[in-house]
Amino acid sequence: MINLHERYGHYLTTGRKHDRIDERVIAYGWTDDGKDLTGYYVLTENHRLLYSTKGDYIGMEPLFCEVH
C-alpha cells in the first residue's frame, strides 16, 4: 500500500508545486467504493488528480466550473 503522507506530506509544508501540474497541493486522501479502497486523490489549488491504488495516474478534474 502506498504511504500518502510519505509521498505527499512535504508538499503541504514546503510550498512545493505538484510535478504533474504547476499548482500547490492542499490535501490528499483515499477514494473508495463504499467497501474497498479504489485509489487516492491529490487536491491542488484548482484540480483533483486521481490515481489508482498502485499509483497510476487516472485523470484530473477541475474543482470549480466556469460560469458563462
Backbone as ProteinMPNN parsed JSONL, in Angstrom:
{"seq_chain_A": "MINLHERYGHYLTTGRKHDRIDERVIAYGWTDDGKDLTGYYVLTENHRLLYSTKGDYIGMEPLFCEVH", "coords_chain_A": {"N_chain_A": [[0.844, -1.18, 0.0], [0.503, 2.236, -0.749], [2.14, 4.851, 0.925], [0.687, 7.677, 1.623], [1.254, 9.985, 3.123], [4.018, 9.939, 3.248], [4.598, 10.214, 0.544], [3.319, 12.645, -0.257], [3.23, 14.471, 1.876], [5.287, 16.404, 2.286], [4.719, 18.304, 0.379], [2.725, 19.837, 1.496], [3.927, 21.309, 3.495], [6.139, 22.629, 2.449], [5.496, 24.242, 0.302], [6.077, 23.461, -2.193], [5.339, 22.773, -5.612], [3.072, 20.559, -7.345], [4.307, 17.909, -9.367], [3.059, 17.119, -11.762], [1.227, 19.115, -12.369], [1.365, 22.607, -12.305], [0.762, 23.637, -9.59], [0.064, 24.326, -6.12], [-0.165, 21.736, -3.665], [-2.956, 21.015, -1.694], [-4.323, 19.134, -0.242], [-4.738, 15.567, 0.336], [-5.888, 12.192, -0.091], [-7.666, 9.064, 0.399], [-9.678, 7.219, -1.982], [-12.782, 5.468, -2.274], [-15.14, 2.762, -2.823], [-17.204, 2.434, -1.124], [-16.819, 0.06, 0.071], [-14.264, -1.011, -0.513], [-10.886, 0.27, -0.87], [-10.241, 2.283, -3.656], [-8.39, 3.872, -4.806], [-6.516, 6.932, -4.776], [-6.595, 10.51, -4.145], [-5.323, 13.744, -5.057], [-5.535, 16.966, -4.047], [-5.174, 20.028, -5.622], [-4.621, 23.563, -6.033], [-6.601, 24.161, -7.932], [-7.527, 21.763, -9.022], [-8.465, 18.243, -8.934], [-6.554, 15.484, -8.759], [-6.533, 12.152, -9.809], [-5.667, 8.857, -8.818], [-4.776, 5.37, -9.145], [-4.804, 2.574, -6.813], [-2.322, 1.531, -7.084], [-0.813, 3.652, -7.757], [-0.931, 4.626, -10.315], [-1.603, 7.166, -12.65], [-4.838, 8.397, -13.198], [-6.584, 10.477, -13.98], [-7.67, 13.962, -14.214], [-9.642, 16.405, -12.604], [-11.418, 19.491, -12.743], [-11.749, 21.682, -9.92], [-13.554, 23.697, -9.767], [-16.28, 24.952, -11.643], [-16.681, 26.749, -14.697], [-18.551, 29.718, -15.032], [-20.698, 31.019, -17.37]], "CA_chain_A": [[0.0, 0.0, 0.0], [1.244, 3.485, -0.856], [2.088, 5.733, 2.085], [0.395, 9.003, 1.078], [1.956, 11.017, 3.887], [5.415, 9.897, 2.812], [4.674, 10.665, -0.841], [2.793, 13.995, -0.491], [3.251, 15.322, 3.059], [6.209, 17.533, 2.153], [4.088, 19.336, -0.461], [1.893, 20.686, 2.347], [4.723, 22.153, 4.386], [7.232, 23.329, 1.768], [5.02, 25.111, -0.766], [6.483, 22.884, -3.473], [4.21, 22.527, -6.503], [2.943, 19.193, -7.836], [5.107, 17.68, -10.571], [2.218, 16.964, -12.949], [0.528, 20.374, -12.629], [2.11, 23.674, -11.616], [-0.099, 24.184, -8.533], [0.353, 23.817, -4.782], [-1.007, 20.67, -3.122], [-3.621, 21.473, -0.472], [-4.816, 17.973, 0.511], [-4.693, 14.281, -0.349], [-6.607, 11.18, 0.666], [-8.059, 7.83, -0.286], [-11.005, 7.093, -2.572], [-13.321, 4.125, -2.067], [-16.435, 2.481, -3.43], [-18.094, 2.102, -0.03], [-16.369, -1.191, 0.666], [-12.823, -1.176, -0.708], [-10.144, 1.401, -1.405], [-10.143, 2.218, -5.116], [-7.284, 4.713, -5.231], [-6.349, 8.121, -3.955], [-6.7, 11.793, -4.845], [-4.484, 14.848, -4.608], [-6.17, 18.246, -4.351], [-4.297, 21.179, -5.811], [-5.376, 24.811, -5.915], [-7.734, 24.216, -8.857], [-7.829, 20.464, -9.617], [-8.363, 16.996, -8.178], [-5.867, 14.474, -9.535], [-6.95, 10.83, -9.368], [-4.683, 7.797, -9.019], [-5.176, 4.03, -8.714], [-4.137, 2.141, -5.58], [-0.927, 1.241, -7.438], [-0.137, 4.915, -8.03], [-1.056, 5.003, -11.723], [-2.417, 8.362, -12.879], [-6.106, 8.111, -13.871], [-7.075, 11.676, -14.635], [-7.73, 15.207, -13.469], [-10.934, 17.095, -12.659], [-11.368, 20.844, -12.174], [-12.503, 21.824, -8.675], [-14.575, 24.712, -9.968], [-16.759, 25.039, -13.019], [-16.768, 28.11, -15.195], [-19.901, 30.234, -15.229], [-20.706, 31.882, -18.539]], "C_chain_A": [[0.89, 1.245, 0.0], [1.06, 4.304, 0.421], [1.909, 7.166, 1.56], [1.128, 10.107, 1.818], [3.422, 11.096, 3.459], [5.57, 10.491, 1.407], [4.302, 12.142, -1.016], [2.887, 14.95, 0.692], [4.137, 16.547, 2.925], [5.639, 18.639, 1.273], [3.287, 20.322, 0.398], [2.718, 21.673, 3.168], [5.794, 22.982, 3.677], [6.756, 24.324, 0.71], [5.433, 24.628, -2.144], [5.242, 22.576, -4.307], [4.25, 21.092, -7.025], [3.688, 19.052, -9.159], [4.264, 17.635, -11.845], [1.539, 18.278, -13.347], [1.189, 21.454, -11.774], [1.215, 24.397, -10.601], [0.312, 23.576, -7.199], [-0.632, 22.719, -4.396], [-1.623, 21.183, -1.832], [-4.177, 20.328, 0.371], [-4.635, 16.711, -0.324], [-5.433, 13.274, 0.509], [-6.993, 10.0, -0.206], [-9.436, 7.961, -0.912], [-11.475, 5.659, -2.351], [-14.669, 3.993, -2.754], [-17.485, 2.126, -2.38], [-17.693, 0.833, 0.681], [-14.848, -1.319, 0.628], [-12.182, 0.131, -1.163], [-10.002, 1.214, -2.912], [-8.984, 3.047, -5.648], [-7.114, 5.87, -4.272], [-6.45, 9.366, -4.817], [-5.685, 12.761, -4.254], [-5.199, 16.123, -5.027], [-5.104, 19.314, -4.507], [-5.173, 22.422, -5.711], [-6.634, 24.828, -6.782], [-8.182, 22.874, -9.417], [-7.804, 19.348, -8.578], [-7.74, 15.971, -9.11], [-6.206, 13.116, -8.946], [-5.915, 9.781, -9.749], [-5.273, 6.465, -8.575], [-4.454, 3.686, -7.413], [-2.67, 1.799, -5.835], [-0.141, 2.509, -7.754], [-0.177, 5.349, -9.481], [-2.0, 6.191, -11.856], [-3.66, 7.979, -13.669], [-6.606, 9.334, -14.62], [-7.131, 12.857, -13.685], [-9.107, 15.838, -13.675], [-10.761, 18.508, -12.123], [-12.189, 20.883, -10.891], [-13.67, 22.775, -8.843], [-15.028, 24.684, -11.419], [-16.869, 26.512, -13.42], [-18.227, 28.497, -15.379], [-19.84, 31.219, -16.391], [-21.87, 32.849, -18.495]], "O_chain_A": [[1.915, 1.282, 0.681], [-0.054, 4.43, 0.931], [2.87, 7.789, 1.108], [1.578, 11.07, 1.198], [3.987, 12.182, 3.326], [6.548, 11.18, 1.119], [4.907, 12.828, -1.841], [2.642, 16.145, 0.523], [3.776, 17.623, 3.401], [6.035, 19.797, 1.408], [3.186, 21.502, 0.062], [2.241, 22.76, 3.495], [6.306, 23.942, 4.253], [7.537, 25.165, 0.266], [5.176, 25.294, -3.146], [4.214, 22.165, -3.769], [5.317, 20.488, -7.135], [3.694, 19.974, -9.975], [4.72, 18.074, -12.901], [1.304, 18.522, -14.531], [1.53, 21.201, -10.618], [0.945, 25.591, -10.727], [0.837, 22.464, -7.143], [-1.805, 22.776, -4.766], [-0.924, 21.718, -0.972], [-4.471, 20.511, 1.552], [-4.408, 16.776, -1.532], [-5.589, 13.48, 1.713], [-6.681, 9.955, -1.396], [-10.27, 8.727, -0.43], [-10.659, 4.742, -2.252], [-15.258, 4.976, -3.204], [-18.537, 1.579, -2.711], [-18.175, 0.556, 1.78], [-14.224, -1.691, 1.622], [-12.837, 0.986, -1.76], [-9.683, 0.123, -3.385], [-8.633, 2.935, -6.823], [-7.513, 5.8, -3.109], [-6.399, 9.3, -6.045], [-5.249, 12.618, -3.112], [-5.444, 16.343, -6.214], [-4.244, 19.486, -3.643], [-6.344, 22.331, -5.342], [-7.63, 25.446, -6.407], [-9.121, 22.829, -10.211], [-7.216, 19.48, -7.504], [-8.326, 15.625, -10.136], [-6.175, 12.939, -7.728], [-5.359, 9.804, -10.847], [-6.166, 6.429, -7.728], [-3.585, 4.436, -6.968], [-1.866, 1.779, -4.903], [1.065, 2.448, -7.994], [0.466, 6.331, -9.851], [-3.069, 6.216, -11.245], [-3.558, 7.31, -14.697], [-7.009, 9.23, -15.779], [-6.711, 12.781, -12.53], [-9.662, 15.808, -14.773], [-10.034, 18.712, -11.15], [-13.207, 20.199, -10.781], [-14.668, 22.667, -8.131], [-14.231, 24.419, -12.319], [-17.116, 27.388, -12.591], [-19.04, 27.69, -15.831], [-19.025, 32.142, -16.391], [-22.035, 33.659, -19.407]]}, "name": "protein", "num_of_chains": 1, "seq": "MINLHERYGHYLTTGRKHDRIDERVIAYGWTDDGKDLTGYYVLTENHRLLYSTKGDYIGMEPLFCEVH"}
